[in-house]
């Protein structure tokens, strides 16, 4: 199983959000047998789920995945709060947390 990686995210409120990355094994090969992904946002690790990312493997067997949120999802997040997230991956060999981190929320930008 891949080890847990810590990666901070910055999300702008009231916009689409997308993050793409690759899961790789210790030898550098992509994880090719992902059967499920899940990712939640919480105020404290292990606490109540505030919202969940939409998760998808972008190309079967590639190890490349995407986390995304819609504008209605990002609008519920407040700047100044310390959100946490994690990504849980299920493979035939078991389930493990492979990614986690803090989330910084930026206020939506306004155009002039």
Secondary structure, 3 states (H helix, E strand, C coil): CCCCEECCEEEECCCCEEEEEECECCCCCECCCEEEEEEEEECCCCCCEEEECEEEECCCCCCEEEEEECHHHHHCCCCCCCEEEEEEEEECCEEEEEEEEEEEEECCCCCC
